[in-house]
Amino acid sequence: MKKEKTSKLKIIPLGGLEQIGMNITAFEYEDSIIVVDCGLSFPEDDMYGIDLVIPDISYLKDNIEKVKGFFITHGHEDHIGAIPYVLREINVPIYSTKLTNGIIEHKLREHNMLTKVKRKVVKHGQHINLGCFRVEFIKTNHSIQDAAALAIYSPAGIVVHTGDFKVDYTPVFGDAIDLQRFGEIGKKGVLALMCDSTNAERPGFTMSEKTVGKTFDEIFAEHKNRRIIIATFASNVDRVQQIINTAYKYKRKVVVEGRSMVNIIGIASELGYINIPDKTLIDIEELKNYKDEQTVLITTGSQGEAMAALSRMANGMHRKVSIKPTDTIVLSSKPIPGNEKAVSGIINELSMKGAHVIFQDVHVSGHACQEEIKLIYSLVRPKYAVPVHGEYRHLTAQARIAEELGINKNNIFLLSSGDVLELDEESAKVSGRVHTGAIMVDGLGVGDVGNIVLRDRQHLAEDGIIIVVMTLESGSGQLLAGPDIVSRGFVYVRGSESLMEEAKHLLDGRMMYCMDKGITDWGKIKSEIKDSLSEFVWKETKRRPMIMPIIMEV
């Protein structure tokens, strides 16, 4: 007699939903947890001084004895960026394909963790058994090579996680997406499909990466007498390959500039994912030996990032390259939501230097549009649909597609990070929540900057600070010197002598009052100063600077 399966599979997104970035999802069945992806996100505008944001993995730490391993779908920062931070606390093996592993290893090396973390390179089509789970890697296409979807086999049923994908029948390198395998798994009966939603609002199909190659060819043919500078994502190795192919065809030398670009191209060529003809690449130092029209620069900074190579060229801070009116600059990417202003700023700066900037039609997305999403749903035929990877509007757009394809409305789950979705063949429901959140990384500090510190930074950024210094005699508590006022970021002191005089006068009066009343408790004196100065400044300037009284004892 067959034993009843009493347990359900739990799917717990710990990040990455309702945002682009910080993707990490736990799958739990009885005493086994596996984790898919481990990404970071970049700070919002109001996170002053924060370098990156990583997911809060308290849930995994609390269940550490169940966690068996991490499966990584591809090598983009929003899927691998948090690995060095998370694996310090949860040291389990990482499974990924060859190029993805190469990029992860580089990251671990930078953090001195290469020997501490176990890594296993997996081929497409291979299965890994871990705890109650078996995980199969399926070949997909994306804007970085070696991307994989995962079929996760659990006692409760099969879940297919697409990772970030598009359907490219004519990829620049390697094979097209393994649609046949999606169909075969679909025939077995799939419990749930977790599908990329990034382009779910866009009708039609995503163009093949090869089409960008044709555009490059036209640009090179048209600008034979100009130097060409192309900015794109470092991780888009196929895009770089096409630029190199075109440069070779037009007998130009290629310079690769920007730290992340140099790193990834190095890793890709070492592992055989990019083919660079002999004597095509030159060092940036050698640029001066060639005429402008004989060279191409491939650089980072297509998102307008302030410290990236293209921005430094645009604002004249790059040590080796300055923009000339005879340059043609190609931005081969689309602004990530939120970066539009930075990108438009860089286009303006480059145009002011007289350069010709091309930013239309030199990019194709790495994510599936509506028709490809429909194709995957039709092949996999899941019982439940769980849209992932995207802001809320993208997830709802995919939910609408799933419904059009005949999936019951009650079987479509729009989760938030932290929701626990429990499911098996009979039913599925959100049964609870676990703790999730964002941990901020600032310099070497991980999580030591929290909401309170950020609130202070916002306060300082908006209204500045006033410091009040005074000296009291120990024992008697008599005022020996001060109160003196120092301000930063509040008003320009030289232009506001009278305001500062009045404030000093007010504080003198306040201290006299404290002395007369025999108040010697520092806390009391500080709050008297804070309250009276705060009220005065608000009345005079309608600002609320941070006020810090400092008392010294002699």
N, C-alpha and C positions, 0 to 999 in steps of 0.2 A: 504493500500500500504506500502511495506517494505521500511524503511528509508535507504538511501544509506549510506554505511560506508565510510566516506571521509578520516578518519585518518588512518595513517599507524603505525605499531608497530616499535619502534626503539630499536635496540640491540646495546649497547655501552660498549665494554670491556674497563675498566679503568686500567687494568693491567693483567698480566698472559699470554699474547700471546707473542710468540717468546722468551719465557723463561720458566724455570721450577720454579714456585713460584709466589707469589703476585697475586693470583687469585681474581678478583673482576669484576663483570659485572652488568651493569644497564640495566633494561628493562623499556622502557617508552612508555606510551600510553596516549595521551592528558595530563590530569593533574595528572597522577599517575606514580610514579617510584617505582619499587621494585629492590632490589639489591641481587645478588646471590654471596655468599662467601665474605670473607674480610681477605685476607691472607697477609703474609709478605714474603720477600725473604732475603737470607743471603748475606752479602756484598761480592763484588768482591775482588780479591787480592789487587787491587790498592786503595781500600777504607780504608786508614789507620785509625785505631781506631774506625771504625764504627761498632756498634753492630748488627743492623738490618736495613732493608730497608722496608718502608711501602708505599702504593700507595698515589699519590696526588689526593685528592678527591674534588678539587675546583669545579668540575662540579656539584657534589651533594650539596655542600654548596651553590652554586649559585641558585640551584633549590630546596632549602630545604623544601619549602612548599609542593612540590610534593612527597617527599620521604616518603613512607608508612612503609617500614620494610625491614629487612635483612633475607634472607633464607640461611641457612648454610647446605651444602651437607654432610660434615663429619668433624671429629675433628683433622685434620692435620694442622700443623703450617702454611703451604702455603695456607690454606683456612680460618683459624681463627685467625692467629697471630696478625693481625692489629686491631682486634676488640677493645681492650682497648684504642687505640689511636684514631680510627675513631669515636667511639661512644661518645667520649668526645665532639665532634663537631656536630655530627648528632645523637641526642638521639631519636631513634625510636625502636620499639620492634624487638627482634631477635627470629626467629622460627627455631627450630632444633630438632633432635631426642634425646632420653634420654641420651645416653652416650656422644654425642657431646655437649649437654647442660651441662653435669657434668664437662667436661673439660673446657668449656667456663666460667662456674661459678668460677672454681678454678682460672682462669686467671683474672677475674674481681675482685675477692677477693684480689688477690695480688696487684691490682691497686686501692684498696679502692673504687670500683665502683659498688659493688654488689647491693646496694640499689637504685642506680641511673638508672640502665638499666633494662627495662622490658624484661622478657624472657618467651617464651612459648614452652613447650615440645609437639612435634607433633608425632603421631604414623604413621607408614607406612600405606598408604591407606587413610590417612586423607586429607581433602581439607581445605585450608585457603582462605577466601575472603578478599582482600585488594584493595581498590580503584577499578579500572577497571579490576583487575586481580583476577584469582582464581588459587591457586597453590596446586598441589597434590604431596605428597611424595611417591616415589616408592622404594621398597626394592631392594638394590643391594649388591654385595659383594666387599670388598676391603681389604687392609691390616690393616684396623682398623674396628671394628664392628660398626653397626648402620649407615653405609653409605646409602645415598639416592640419587636417581635421582629425578629430578623435572619435572613435566608436568606443563607448564605455560599456562593457558588458557587466551587468550586476545580476545577482539572483532575482532581483525584482523586474529586470527587463533591460533593454538596450537604450542608452541615450547617445544621440549623435550631437557632437559639439563641432560646429564648422570651423571655429577659429575665424580669423579675418580671411575672407576669400573673395575671389571673383572667378568667373569661368573664362579662361583664355585658351581658345583652341589653337592659337599660333604663338606660344610663348617664345621669348627671345632665347631662353636657355632651358634645356630639359623638356619634360613631357607636359602635356595638357593635364588638367584636373582629371582624376580617376572617377568619371561619372558612373562607369560600369559598377565600381565597387559600392558607390552610394545606392545604386539600384539593387544590388545583391543583398545588402544589409536591409534595405527597405522590405525586400521579400520575406526576410526572417521575421519581420514584425518589430517595429521600433516604438518604444514607449514614449520618448520625448525627443524633440529636435530643438537644439539651442542654436539659433542661426544669427549671423552677423546682420545688424540692422542699419549700419552707417548710411547706406544709400537707399534705404527702403522708400524714401519719398520720391526717388527719381524713376520715371518710367523707362522702359526699354532695356537695352543691354549696355554694359560697360565696354568701351572700345578695347581692342587688344593693345598691349604694350607696344607691339610692332608699329602701330600707326604713328607713334611718336617719332620713330626712326625716320619715317618718310618726311615728317615735318622738319626734323633736323637737317635732312638732306637739302630740302628747299632753302632753309635759312643759310646753310653753308654756301650753296650755289649762288645765292643772292648777295652775300656779303663777302665776296672773295678778297676785297682789298681792306678788310677791317679785322682787328683782333676780336675774337669772340670769347665772351665770358659766360659760362652757363652755371646757374645756381640750381641745385636740386637737393633732395633728401639724400644724406650719406648712405642710408640703408638700401636705396633703390639701385642695387648692383646692375640690374638689367638696363636701367636708364643710362648709367655710366658706360656700360658696355656699348650701347648704341652710339653714344657720343664719341667714344674712342674709335668705333668702326668708321663713323662718318669722317672723323678727323684724319684717319689713316687714308681713307679714300681721297680726301682733298689735300693729302701730303702736309698735314699740319702736325706740329709737336704738341703734346698734351702735358699740362701741369695740373697736379691734383693738390688743392689747397684747403686748409681747414682740418682741425685735429681729428674730428670724428670721420671725415671723409677718408683721410689717409689711413686711419685704423682699419676701417671696414674694407676698403679696397685691398689693403695688405692681407687681411684675413681671407677675403674671397679669392684672391689670386693664389695664395698659398694652398687653399683647399680645392682649387680648380673650378671655381664658379665664375671666373671672369678670364677672358682670353685677351692678353695685351700683346699686340705685335711687337717684335724686337725694335728697340730704338725709337719707340713712339713716345714713351714717358720721359720727360726730362725734369730735373730738379728746378725749383723756383729760382735758384741762384743762376741758372743757365739762361733765363729768359732774355737777358740783355744780349746774348749772342745771336738771337734770331730777330728777324723783322716781325712787326706786330701781326702782319697778315699770315705769318707762318705758324701762329700759335693759337691754342685754345686753353682756357683755364676752366677747370671744373671745380666748383667751390661750394661750401656750405653757406647757409644764411638766406635760403629762399623764403623763410618765414619772417624775415626782418628782425631776427634776434640780434640784440645790441652787440654781443661780443663775437658774433660769427664773422667769418672772413669777408663776406660781401658787405656787411655793414661797415666794417673797418675800412674797406676800400672806398665806400661811398662817402664816408666823412673824413677821408684823408688821413686816417690813423694807421693804415696798413704799411708795414715797413718796406715791403718789396714791390707792391703794385699800386699805382695810382691811376684813377679813371681818366681817360682822355676822350675828347669829342669824337675820335675815330673808333671808339669801341662800340660793339653791339653786345648788349647784355640780355640774356634769356633767363627768365624766371620759370623754371620747369617744375612747377608745383602749384597747388591751389592753396590759398590761405586756410589754415586750420581755423575752425570757428573761434573767434576771439582775437585772431592775429591780423584781421583785415587792416586795422589802422597802422600797425607796424609795417606791413607790406606796402601799403600805399605811401607811407612816409619814405620808404627806401626807394620806391620808383621815382618819387619827386626829387630826392637828393641826386640820384643818378642822372635824371633828366636835366637838372640844373648844371651838372658838369658837362652837358652837351652830348652825353651818350645816347644811343638809340636803344630803347628798352622794349623787349618783346615779352608779353606775359599772357597773350591769348593763345589758346589751342596748342600749347606745348606741354600738355600734361594729360594723362588719363588716370582715373582713379584705380585704387587697388581693391575696391570693394564692389560687391555685387549690386546691380540695380534690380528693379522689380522683376523683370523677366527671369533673371538668373535665380532669384530667391524662389520664384514659382517653380523653376526647374528642380531645385533641390527638394522642395516640399513634395513635388510629384514623384520624385525618385524614392524619397525616404518614407513618405506616407506615415508620419508619426501620429500617435493617438493624441499627445499633448504638444502644444507649441509654447516655447519659452523664448521670446525674442531677447537677444543680448546685444551688447556692444553698441551703445548709442545713447543719446539724450532721450528724454521721455517721448518727445515728438517722433523720434525715429522708431522707438519701440512700438508706439501706437500705429504707425504707418505699417509696420510689419504685421501687427495683429490684424489689421484690416485685410491684408493680402491673405493671411492664413484663413480668415473667415470666408473670403471670396472663394477659396479653394475647397470649401466644404468642411473645414474643421469646426466642430461645435464650439460656440462662443464660450461655453463654460469650461472648455478644455484649453483655453488660451490664457496664459498667466503672465501678467506684466509685473515682474518682481521689482522690489527695491533692494539695494544692498542691505544685507542683514536678515532678509526674509528666509524662513526655512520652508521649502516646498517638499512635502512628503508625498511620494507617489508609488503606486504599483498598478497592475493591470485593472484592478477594480475601481480605484478612485485616486484623486489627487487634490490636495488642499494645502494652503499656507497655514502651517500649524503653530507658528510662533516666530520669534525674532531672536537673533543673537547680537551681541555687541559688535558694532563695526565703527569705523571712523577713519579720520585722516591723521597721520602722524607727520609732523613737519620736520624737514631736515634743513638745518642752517649751519653751513660750514661742516665742522666735525660733529656737531651736536645733533643727535637723533631724538626728537621728542622732548627736548628740554625747552623748546619754545612752544608754549601752548596758547590757548585762547587769551589768557590774561596778559601774557607778554605781547601778543599781537595787538590786543586792545590798547596797551600802553604805546606801542609803536604807532598805531593809528592816531592816538591822542597827540603824541609828540609831532607827528607829521602834519596834523591839521592845525594845532594851536601852539605848539612850542612848549617851553618850560621856563619857569621862574624859580630860581634858587634863593632862599633867604638864609644868610649865614649870621650867627651871633655867638658871642663868647660869654659864658656865665662863670662866676667864681664858685669853686667847689666849696661846699659847706654852706655859705650864706645864700648862694643862688642869686647874687647881685649881678646885674648886667655890666660887663666890663667893656665890650666892644660890639658894634653893630646896632641894629640889624642892617646888614648890607644886602643889596639886591643885585643878583646876576641873572641875565635872561639870555636864552638862545632860541631862535626861531619863533620869537613872540612879536617883538617890534624892533625896528632898527633904532638902537639906543640913542645914537647921535641926533636923530630927528625927533626924539620924544623925551627930551630932558624934563620938560614940565610934568609929564605923566609920571616919570620915575621919581621926581622930587616929591610929588603928591603922595605916591605910594610909600616912599620912605617916611614921610611925615606921619602918615596914617599908622605905619608900623611902630614908629617911635611912641606915639600915643598909646598904642595897644600894649606895648611892653611896660610903659609907665603904669598902666592900669593893672597889669599882672603883678608888678613889683609891689604896688600899693596894697593890693589885695593879699599879698604874701603867697602868691601861687608859685610853687617851685617844682611842681610835677611837670616833667618834660612833655609828656603826652598832652597835657592840658595846654601848655604854652604853644605847642605845635598846632593844635587844633584852633586855638584863638587866632594864630597868625594866618593859617590856611583860610578860615572862614571869612575873616575881615578882608584879606587881600583878594580872595576870589570874588567877593561881592563887589568890591571897588572896581576890579578890572572888568568885570562883566558890565557894570554900569557905564564905564568910560569907553570900552572898546567892543562890547558884545562878543568877546572871545572868552574861552575857558582854557587857558594854558594849564599844564600840570604844575602844581606848586609844591616845592620840596623844601621844608624848613630843615636846616642843619644846625645843631647846637653843639658847641665845643665847651669843654670844661677845663678850667685852669686852676 
